[in-house]
């Protein structure tokens, strides 16, 4: 009897469980990985990975990224894809996460428009610097999680495995400090992204000998496992653990220096506008030491600005975007005040004579109100015609690319500003090729559609006399540059530079070193250019011409990137910036049926400067 009861229970359990499993298999699912372990820096580029699981049918679905602001629901990003039965597909893209949103979700629509899967984004926006630790051990540097910075703000730390580290520099933009516990395990794409990110102002901390794809930017190499005693400065609030000795190392660059003079465990060297730190031991070596928070504070409180140009800035800072600051569209200029004054004076002067003399002589003063209305109509029509002539009837496209890189890096980051003026209401399609990220200013209702891995598209429903500003950021091949710059007083620069990429000429070029600008005129490819004497330097950007070139005022652009006259952003004396304009060498966003009025390209290349004793 007991065996019979047991058999009945098993049969009932199978019958109950089987439909549940079938229902689970017949359901499309979607999961979202936002930022770094579900944390992201608000209003900056953020990596998003969506994983869509299929059901028992072959489907054509549309994946959407939806943001609710106030009472409006807007699809910010979408992509169609084929979803075979029982398959799983992942989509990775980069988007600027809003500072304020009531709700953010990802969802899947079937080909008939029905929502068949959705998930609410459970991620934490942070406003303080975001520090990311790349390690397969989730407990790496865990003691730093509850520490505060020099402004008493609690730091935000996230630990992610190696496989989740993005492979584009743009996706790393929201990170302040990146700790890499096993640099030898990085892929080549991840290493390229880190290299460019550091060159643009990031702070990288490597553990161990840093063998692998990042060894070219390593600060030292371990030459002997014979350990030596170490100590901290006398004024340090803690003492270095006696049980921990450090290996002997050999610096790989003249700019490499130990962070603590009597302790060679931590070294640093500049790379571009950022810094590379290298720790000669494993991060776990000082686990449990009560002084490790103090030890890492030197790195966790950055001393220099992370980025020169406003890459990844939110629309809150729209006026700081270079093209917005420097664009002069004649169609938007107000009509000539003198011409308007002439029309008004003529209008006023004609009312009296016509009303009094002509109508009185004809004994028709009672018609004055007809005449006044007619004159007002003629003058108004003249003003409208004049404004339309000044405005024009053609759509206008203006584009500016700012390409940032380090001289020795293989990749650069192109920050492309696009301004589009439309005199009439019409729909346009903007194709953005090979883009890591695209965003639209002054209109939150536009949808970015990814057509393929190489192209994204924005449908622009323009208004009369409106200007749309868009930004696309993506990685491009770097311009080849070699230099031998040196300085013996941190103010005077010597040496030469050579552009090695054939066919590229930098016009109106110069080198910004601290607050001093060395004008170079034209820099022609393969021809060495000597740094001029210090007596030829000028004040930057104060002495730059302010006359627009093809509707773009370069002086205003310089101010938006480097800071205003008299308050230029400066960098350590180990870094100089090569600035120069060139003919376009990259692919700009394409607007169907509209030819660009101008396409200008500005290079900002960081160069190493060696101190001469």
ABEGO torsion letter per residue (X at the ends): XAAAAAAAAAAAAAAAAAAAAAAAAABBBBBBBBEBGGBBBBGBBBBBBBBBBBBABBBBBBBBBBBBBEABBBBABBBBBBBBBGBBBBBBBBBBBBABBABBBBBBBBAAGBBABBBBBBBBBBABBBBBBBBABAABGAAAAABBBAAGBBBBBBBBBAAABBABAAAAAABABBBBABAAABBAAAAAAAAAAAAAGBBBBBBEAGBEAAAAABABBBABABBBBBBBBAABABBBBAABBBBBBBBABAABBBABAABAABBBBBBEABBBBBBABBAAAABGBAAAAAAAAAAABBABBABABBBGBBAAAAAABAAAAABBBAAABBBBAAAAAAAAAAAAAAAAAAAAAAAAAAGAAAAAAAAAAAAAAAAAAAAAAAAAAAAEABBBBBBBBBBBBBAABABBBBBBBBBBBBABBBBBBBBBBGBABBBBBGBAABBBBBABAABBBBBBBBBBGBBBBBBBBBBBBBBBBBBBBBBAAGABBBEBBBBABBGBBBBGBBBBBEABBBBAEBBBBGBBBBBBBAAABBBOAAABBABBBGGBBAAAAAAAAAEBBGABBBBBAABBBBBBBBBBABBBBBBBGBBBABBBBBBBBBBBBBBBX
